[in-house]
Amino acid sequence: MRGYLESDLGFYYAFGAFIIAVFVVGLAAFALLNPAGVGTIELVGLSGGFFLFMLVYFISISVQRLEDGDSF
């Protein structure tokens, strides 16, 4: 695992997974603390926007990996 995180791209992938985990835990905590706080439309918009952001994030990592010729 340590060798995986020593490369830049491995770190970026791990950081992306961490951000996804923080988002999911945050949504779960918000749903537990305030169940009526977020409606379906807001939740779909928030989750859809986050999905698009993470999609662009991982695509940019893949493009950089192709440019550098870096492989794990």
N, C-alpha and C positions, 0 to 999 in steps of 0.2 A: 504494500500500500504506500509506503513511504517513497519508493521509487516512482510510483505513478504521480504523486503530488510534487515531485521535484521538477518535472517538466512544466512549462508554462501552460500548455494545453490541458494537461491533466488537472492542474489547479483550476483552470477556467471551468472545466466540466464539473469538478467537485463544488465549486462556488455556485454554479447554476443549480445543481441538485440541492444545495443548502438553501438557496433563495426560494426554490419551490417548496421545500419543507417548511420554511418560515411562513410562507403564504398560506399553506394548508393549515398549519397550527393556528395562525392568526384568525383565519375564517372560522375554524372550529371553536376557538375561544370566544369570538364575538357572537357566534350562534348560541353558545351556552350562557353567556352573560346577558345578552339582549336578543331573545329569539324573534321578536317582532321588529327588530331594527333594520333589517335588510329585506327588501321584497324580492320577488323572483326576477323582475326586470333588472333591478340594480345588480343582483348577483350574477345574472347572465352577462351583463355588460362588464362588470368588474372581472369576472373570470375569463371572458373572451378577450378583453384587453390584455390581461396578464398572459394568457396563452400566446397571443400574437407577439408580445414583447419577448417571451422566452423562445419562441420560434425563431425570431430574428437573431436573438443572442446565440443560439446553437448553430444557426446557419452561418453566422459570421465566424464562429470558431471553426467550423468545417472548412470555410473558404480559406481562412488563415492556415489551416493544416495543409490544404492542397497547395497553397502558395509556397510554404516553407518546405514542403516535402517531408514533413515530420510524421512519423508513424509511431504508434505506441508499441 
